[in-house]
Each structure stands twice: as C-alpha cells, then as structure tokens.
Amino acid sequence: QREPVTPESLFRIASISKPITAVAILQLVDQGKLSLDDKVFEILDHEPHVEEGSKIDERQNEITIQHLLQHRGGWDRDQSFDAMFRSTQFANALGASHPATPDTIIRVMRGKPLDFDPGERYAYSNYGYCLLGRVIEKISGEAYEDYVQQHVLQPIGVTSMSVGATRLEGRKPNEVRYYDPHQGDSVFAEDLNSRVPQTYGAWHLEAMDSHGAWIASASDLARFASALDDPENSPLLSSARINDMFARPEGLAGHKKNGDLKPRYYGQGWSVVTDDSGELTASHGGSLPGTNTILVRRSDGKNVALLFNTRVTARLSRVTGTILPQAMKAIDQIKDWPEPSEDGTR
C-alpha cells in the first residue's frame, strides 16, 4: 500500500524473541521459583510419543534450564532437523489437529534421539526455547504471552508487543506486510498441503511463540535493550542475573578444543562478541521468510534495532547483513544524542 514505515510500525521480530524469553526465565530464577540447574523434564510432563521400534533417549532427562538458555540441550538441526518446522509431519504422527501445537511437538520430540550429550557443546535450537516457554507457563501458571506482557514488557513501558499471527487475516493494527518470492505447503487444516505464500501459512507462527513469534516496533526493542543497561537499577532483573546473561558458557560452548576462548559465544539469550580489550557486544538476529531483524547492544552503550519486512532481494540473501554495517558507521558519526526521556530511552 506504499504506507511509510515509522518507528512504531510492528514487525515480526523472529528470533529476537529469544532474549525476551530468557529474561522471563531469569525473572523466575530471581524470584526463587526456578533454578538454572533444574531438569526441564522434571518440570514438564508431556507423554512421549515413541515410534514402534524406538525408545526414549534417557539423556533427555539430564537437560537443564541452563542448557536450554545456552543452546546446549543436545539438538543440532544441522545433523537432524528443526522440530519447529515439522508441523504437518508431527501432527500426522499423533493424529492431532493441524497445525501442530507446542505440546504436540514436544510429545513427538520426547521420542526422538538427541544429537549430542546435553551440555557438551553449542548448537542453535529453536525447540529448546519452545520448551522454555512451556516452563514459564508451568511455573507461573499463566499463558506464556500473558506472563511476558505483564512481567517483562509492562514494567518497561512496552504495550504494543504481542505474539503474531501466521495468516494475513490475523495481521494486527499497525503491523507491516511481509514479502518473500517463494511459496510453500500450507500447514493449516483448511488448506493443508496446498501452495500458499511462505509468509502466510507455510509454517505455524503461533507455535513459535517463545522462540520466534513476537511482533514489535523498533522503539519497543530499544526500550527492552535499554532496560538492561544499568544492571544495578534494572526494572527487569537483578545485576547478578544480567551479568550471567552475557557470561561465557563453560566447555566447548565458550572455548575452542585447545582451551582458547572463542571470540563469539552464546550466553543466556544473546550472542556475545568480545574485542581485544574485553568489551562485550551482545546481539540477536531474527530470520523468517519475509522477516529479517537484528537487535544489538553495543559496547559503547548504544542499542540498535533494525527491522525489515523481507529478508531477500534480487541481490541479497540477508538484508540485515548488508545494511547493519552501514547503519553502525552512521551511528558512529553522531556526536550529540538527545537526553533520555522519562522511560529511559532517547
């Protein structure tokens, strides 16, 4: 419709949802309701779906909350698959309704083998953060979205964020349209397996709530990142929890095989890069057909949110990868910034 984007336009933020979920989990730790060493499947009690001739991988019983936060749970989508994009197959496996819910996905995955021992190393896992969303629900007694809105977003003055909808008719007021040149097979019962736009029906966004389904504005994300800037006075977490979010994980997740420190590692909900002086830059990207996003907490204290309603062009496979360096260069040239407003943002 050629409507101009504004700082308040709402975008699917994809995996920038993960640091938001991490904060919600760490709040429960701060409150003493949860421990990082708690075993996830001692909290969640989904009945496993075990295929004939298979058996439960007992290593799953050793997966902790810490493992999930740091992508060390034992699933490696490069070795096997990404469970969150197997909606049709998993619903069929249980004879469940389409599209598959998180509970359906968890039941099927409980009967699948791990790709490595829990804690052994890092491997990015959307499914691990799906489990964290269910832990939040179990511990708090609230729906995931409701808990995050009330306890993570409202305290920092963010009122426009919500879990998005897959179908175009579910588009929220002030939400952008998403563009991708490809089609995929529908995962929805009403037109199952028929060809639909990748952006509006080829995967189930609602089931991705805690790892990739929030919609937000650039201003919302700037407020969220800024709420972590002063660990001693954060409205969200204790200083100890904030420091832990960006701390280096043990073992191969944070170190090379020879014991040297990796220059980039994944903390608790953030990808962290250290420079030669030890300064940290923390960020998280997001990518779905029709969506490319990144949130960066720079070492100089500036927070940058960059949101696009496409991820490919005729020349680019990821638009943020090309635009972000240019945006950072422009930010470096700004000498005078406005004073913070009452909510702490500028």
C-alpha positions in Angstrom: 0.0 0.0 0.0 3.1 2.2 0.0 2.5 3.2 3.6 5.6 4.6 5.2 7.2 2.7 8.0 7.5 4.5 11.3 9.5 3.8 14.5 6.2 2.4 15.9 5.4 0.0 13.0 5.1 -3.6 14.2 7.3 -6.3 12.6 7.7 -10.0 13.2 11.0 -10.0 15.1 11.6 -13.8 14.7 14.4 -15.0 17.0 14.8 -11.7 18.8 12.0 -13.3 20.8 14.7 -15.5 22.5 16.3 -12.8 24.7 12.8 -11.8 25.7 12.0 -15.4 26.8 15.4 -15.5 28.5 14.6 -12.5 30.7 11.2 -14.1 31.6 13.0 -17.3 32.7 15.7 -15.4 34.6 13.0 -13.4 36.5 11.6 -16.7 37.8 15.2 -17.6 38.9 15.5 -14.2 40.7 12.2 -15.0 42.4 13.5 -18.4 43.6 10.8 -20.2 41.7 13.3 -21.8 39.3 16.9 -22.9 39.3 19.2 -22.9 36.3 20.2 -26.5 37.3 16.6 -27.7 37.3 15.9 -30.6 34.8 13.4 -29.4 32.2 11.6 -32.8 32.0 11.2 -32.9 35.8 9.1 -29.7 35.3 7.3 -30.7 32.1 5.4 -33.9 32.0 4.4 -34.4 28.3 3.6 -38.0 27.5 6.3 -39.1 25.0 5.3 -40.4 21.6 7.7 -43.3 20.9 7.6 -44.8 17.4 7.5 -48.6 17.1 11.0 -50.0 17.3 12.3 -46.8 19.0 12.9 -46.0 22.7 13.3 -42.8 24.7 16.7 -41.3 24.7 17.4 -41.2 28.5 19.9 -38.4 28.1 16.9 -36.0 27.7 16.4 -36.4 31.5 19.7 -34.6 32.1 18.8 -31.4 30.1 18.7 -28.3 32.4 17.3 -24.8 32.1 20.8 -23.5 31.7 21.4 -25.9 28.8 18.3 -24.6 27.0 19.2 -21.0 27.6 22.7 -21.5 26.0 21.6 -23.9 23.2 23.4 -26.8 24.8 20.3 -29.1 25.1 21.5 -31.8 22.7 19.6 -31.0 19.5 21.5 -30.0 16.4 19.3 -29.0 13.4 22.3 -29.3 11.1 22.6 -33.0 12.0 18.9 -33.8 12.1 16.1 -31.3 11.7 14.4 -28.2 13.2 11.4 -29.5 15.1 9.5 -26.2 14.9 9.2 -26.5 11.1 7.8 -30.1 11.1 4.2 -29.1 11.9 2.4 -31.4 9.4 4.6 -34.4 10.0 4.3 -34.2 13.8 0.5 -33.6 13.8 0.2 -36.6 11.5 2.3 -38.7 13.8 -0.1 -38.1 16.7 -3.3 -38.0 14.7 -3.6 -34.4 16.1 -5.2 -31.4 14.6 -3.3 -29.2 12.2 -1.2 -27.1 12.6 0.8 -28.8 15.4 0.8 -27.1 18.8 3.9 -26.8 21.0 2.5 -29.7 23.1 2.3 -31.9 20.0 5.8 -31.0 19.0 7.2 -31.8 22.5 5.4 -35.1 22.7 6.9 -36.2 19.4 10.4 -34.9 20.2 10.4 -36.7 23.5 10.5 -39.9 21.5 13.4 -38.7 19.2 17.1 -39.2 19.9 19.4 -36.3 20.8 22.3 -35.4 18.5 24.8 -35.0 21.3 25.1 -35.2 25.1 23.3 -32.4 26.9 25.8 -29.7 27.9 28.6 -31.0 25.6 28.6 -28.1 23.1 26.5 -25.3 21.5 24.0 -25.9 18.7 21.3 -23.4 18.0 17.9 -24.8 18.9 14.5 -23.2 18.3 12.9 -26.2 20.0 14.9 -25.6 23.2 13.4 -22.1 23.5 9.9 -23.6 22.8 10.5 -25.7 25.9 11.4 -22.6 27.9 8.1 -21.1 27.0 6.3 -24.1 28.4 8.4 -23.9 31.6 7.3 -20.3 32.1 3.7 -21.4 31.8 4.2 -24.3 34.2 6.0 -22.3 36.9 3.9 -19.1 36.7 0.5 -20.7 36.0 0.0 -18.1 33.3 -0.1 -18.3 29.5 3.4 -17.5 28.1 2.3 -14.4 26.2 0.3 -13.0 29.2 3.3 -13.6 31.6 5.8 -11.8 29.3 3.4 -8.9 28.6 2.7 -8.4 32.3 6.2 -9.0 33.9 8.7 -8.2 31.1 7.1 -5.6 28.9 4.7 -3.5 31.0 7.4 -2.6 33.6 9.5 -1.0 30.8 6.5 0.8 29.2 6.1 -1.5 26.2 2.4 -2.1 25.4 2.2 -2.8 21.7 4.1 -6.1 21.6 2.2 -9.4 21.2 2.6 -12.8 19.6 1.9 -12.5 15.9 -0.4 -14.5 13.7 0.5 -16.7 10.7 -2.3 -15.8 8.4 -2.8 -12.5 6.8 -6.2 -12.1 8.2 -4.6 -12.2 11.7 -2.4 -9.1 10.9 -2.5 -6.6 13.8 -3.2 -2.9 13.6 -0.1 -1.1 12.6 1.7 -4.3 11.6 3.6 -4.3 8.3 3.1 -6.7 5.4 5.7 -9.4 4.7 7.2 -10.1 1.4 9.0 -13.2 0.1 9.2 -14.5 -3.5 8.5 -18.2 -2.6 5.6 -20.4 -1.9 5.3 -23.4 0.5 2.8 -26.1 1.5 0.2 -25.0 4.0 0.3 -26.4 7.5 -3.3 -25.4 8.2 -6.2 -27.9 8.2 -8.4 -25.8 5.9 -6.0 -25.9 3.0 -3.4 -28.5 4.2 -0.5 -29.1 1.7 -1.9 -26.6 -0.8 0.5 -24.0 -2.1 0.5 -20.7 -0.1 2.8 -17.7 0.3 5.7 -18.7 2.5 5.0 -15.7 4.7 1.3 -16.6 5.4 0.8 -20.2 6.0 3.8 -22.5 5.2 4.7 -22.7 8.9 2.9 -22.1 12.2 4.0 -18.8 13.8 1.8 -19.1 16.9 3.5 -22.4 17.9 6.9 -20.5 17.7 5.8 -18.1 20.5 8.7 -18.3 22.9 11.4 -18.7 20.2 10.3 -16.6 17.3 6.7 -15.2 17.2 6.7 -11.8 18.8 5.8 -8.7 16.8 7.4 -5.4 18.0 8.4 -2.0 16.9 12.0 -0.7 16.7 11.1 1.6 19.7 9.8 -1.4 21.7 13.1 -3.2 21.2 15.2 -0.2 22.1 13.3 0.1 25.4 13.8 -3.6 26.0 17.6 -3.5 25.4 17.9 -0.2 27.4 16.3 -1.9 30.4 19.5 -4.0 30.8 21.9 -1.0 30.5 22.2 -0.3 34.3 22.4 -3.8 36.0 22.1 -2.2 39.5 18.9 -0.5 38.7 17.2 -2.6 36.1 13.4 -2.9 36.3 13.6 -6.4 34.9 16.4 -8.4 36.6 19.0 -8.4 39.4 22.5 -7.4 38.5 23.7 -11.0 39.0 21.2 -12.3 36.5 22.1 -9.6 33.9 25.8 -10.4 34.3 25.1 -14.1 33.8 23.1 -13.4 30.6 26.3 -12.2 28.9 28.7 -14.6 30.6 30.8 -17.1 28.7 29.5 -20.7 28.9 31.7 -23.5 30.1 33.4 -26.1 27.9 33.2 -26.2 24.1 30.3 -23.8 24.1 32.6 -21.0 25.1 36.0 -22.4 24.3 37.9 -24.0 21.4 39.1 -27.6 21.7 42.5 -26.4 22.7 41.0 -24.4 25.6 41.4 -20.9 23.9 38.5 -18.5 24.3 36.1 -18.3 21.4 35.7 -14.7 20.2 31.9 -15.3 19.8 29.7 -17.3 22.1 26.1 -17.6 23.1 25.2 -16.6 26.6 21.7 -16.8 28.0 19.6 -15.5 25.2 22.3 -13.4 23.5 25.1 -13.9 21.0 28.2 -12.2 22.5 31.4 -11.0 20.9 34.4 -9.9 22.8 37.0 -7.5 21.4 40.7 -7.3 22.3 40.1 -5.1 25.3 37.4 -7.4 26.7 34.5 -5.2 25.8 31.3 -7.1 25.0 28.8 -6.5 22.2 25.6 -8.6 22.6 23.1 -9.1 19.8 20.4 -11.3 18.4 19.2 -11.7 14.9 15.9 -12.9 13.5 15.1 -14.6 10.2 12.0 -16.0 8.6 10.7 -15.8 5.1 9.5 -12.1 4.9 11.4 -11.1 8.0 15.0 -10.1 8.8 15.8 -8.4 12.1 18.7 -7.7 14.5 19.0 -6.1 17.9 22.5 -5.0 19.0 23.7 -3.8 22.4 26.9 -2.1 21.5 29.9 -2.0 23.8 29.6 1.8 23.9 26.2 1.7 25.4 24.2 2.4 22.3 21.4 0.0 21.4 20.4 -0.6 17.8 17.2 -2.2 16.4 17.0 -2.9 12.7 13.8 -4.5 11.3 12.9 -5.4 7.7 9.7 -7.0 6.2 11.7 -9.1 3.8 14.9 -11.0 4.1 15.9 -11.3 0.5 16.2 -9.1 -2.6 17.3 -9.8 -6.1 20.9 -9.3 -4.9 20.9 -10.1 -1.2 20.1 -13.3 0.8 20.0 -11.4 4.2 19.3 -7.7 4.0 20.5 -7.0 7.6 23.9 -8.3 6.8 24.4 -5.6 4.3 22.6 -2.7 6.0 23.8 -3.1 9.6 27.4 -2.1 8.9 26.2 1.0 7.1 23.9 1.8 10.0 26.7 1.3 12.5 29.0 3.6 10.6 26.4 6.3 10.5 25.8 5.9 14.3 29.5 6.3 14.9 29.4 9.7 13.3 26.7 11.1 15.6 28.2 13.1 18.4 25.2 14.7 20.1 22.3 12.5 21.3 19.1 13.7 22.8 18.7 13.4 26.6 16.8 10.2 27.7 13.1 10.5 28.1 11.3 9.6 31.3 11.2 5.9 30.3 15.0 5.8 29.8 15.0 5.8 26.0 16.1 8.6 23.7 
